[in-house]
Amino acid sequence: MEMRRITDPEVLKGLAQPIRQKLYRLLTQLGPATGATLSKRLGTDPGQTSYHLRELAKAGFVEDVPELARDRRERWWRAVPGPTGWSSLDFPTPEGQAISSAVKAQTVIDEFERVRGYEQSRDTWSEQWQAAAMSSDSFLRLTPAELAELTGELHELVVRWKQLSNERAARADAAADREHVFLFFHAFPERP
């Protein structure tokens, strides 16, 4: 599936708000859900959750799924299928840079909050899960082209595993011990 590349700062602004990022993430992880279900998971006010879902829909990140509703009061949402990406280089104006920076900063905050949440609850997971979880850091000396090659290879590997995990999870005999796994990494130049 082709990646949807965001180049409009008004569209990217849809993800600048922390609750919206969390709603979008939950819908990509869990699949379709009602606003009430999402509100309970996030501990947010249902009206506030509905507002943020509508804003995500305006920006094209989520969509209404009326065929799942059991009655007129129930409203289901899902993430728009397919991967989404953006680069700060696509936003050269000061306003675009501010939006890009805000979205990236909120994304990094969310990623590290999730790592902290795992570390705080690690002992609630089985020894198998604790042994399988990992963290790593490395210091390499690369050129920009080499870093691009490395991140391209890592991205291909992750995409292959994502497809494989989706296929395995969809099978009727899917393992009962299958869990959602969060994987993230950052690779960037640094001057020590």
Helices and strands as residue ranges (DSSP letters): E 4-5, H 9-12, G 13-15, H 18-30, E 33-34, H 35-42, H 46-58, E 62-64, G 66-68, E 76-79, E 84-85, G 88-90, H 94-121, G 122-124, H 127-132, H 144-170
